[in-house]
Amino acid sequence: MKKIIALLLALTLAFAVSACGPKAGNTEAKQSDAGFFEMADLSGTAIRVPKQINSIVVLAPAIAEMVVGLDCGGKVIGYDTQSSGLEGLPEGKPTFDLMSPDMEMLMGMKPDVLFVSNMTYYDQEDPFRMLIDQGVCVVSMPSADTIDGIKRDLAFVATVLGIEEKGEELANDLQKGLDNITQAIGTVSEKKRVYFELSAAPDLYSFGSGVFLNEMLELIGAENILANQTGWLKVDAETVVAANPDVILTNVNYIADPVGEILSRGGWDTVSAVRNRQVYYIDNMASSLANQNVIIALEQMAKAVYPECFQ
């Protein structure tokens, strides 16, 4: 199974768990003893955070890029295999399966903080209890599904790492980028209809409402042809052809020429986007991970859909 499809399935499971799992509680930090402070993580679980953090393990690519963006990549001593190769992470560190990490190895490393997403919890109850009992601060972060959620996550990670000002700076930079884009497309009067492809034929995947990528399409003044559905979706080719999108975006990166593949699909020559060659590639990582780097994808999307606004 291709990596992107596996990731999509993991995201689907993660959102399902997030929907029925514990809600985020009060994350305000409270002073504890001299070496720790107490707060709730984004799953609502009480955690005891070291005031001095020298070692971090992160088991989610989106969180890994947040840690790097907060200038703490040098403190990372291990990460999940999906995060291997991310810019800013140290090379040659131990790697872990995102959904089934090696607990004995983690216990041997005993990081000050272990960041996990709800992907790791998808079919288990309290899988990190042994680490918590050992004194490791395990921080759970359900996947963000909105831009505001991303900004919340940045502030939260920065609080855990004791660098609140840096988190605020990253969130402000994200908002400035959003403001610049929305200002540029402010003159758009007629929305273009867009199909965003996450997995190529024959296994087409996309998304409906309730996903941060759908919000990104709305922010650039576009209309998702699948917005009447919810979450991550397996799509029939006939559905896309019948919807006749004006623009097709793809972040598929496991085939050599995803744009050319779409343009050459049999039966798609009647689609306006194909007929007018309005098919564009969007950076895979920036559009796949809910963190501050979504602004890279958002700018690419806006320029692809409304190039006239960015002359």
PyMOL commands that set and color helices and strands:
alter all, ss='L'
color gray80, all
select helices_A, chain A and resi 3-20+61-69+73-75+81-83+103-109+129-133+147-160+164-184+212-219+237-243+258-263+272-275+284-288+294-305+307-310
alter helices_A, ss='H'
color red, helices_A
select strands_A, chain A and resi 30-31+36-40+46-50+56-59+76-80+95-96+113-117+137-141+193-197+205-207+223-224+232-234+247-250+279-281
alter strands_A, ss='S'
color yellow, strands_A
deselect
rebuild
show_as cartoon
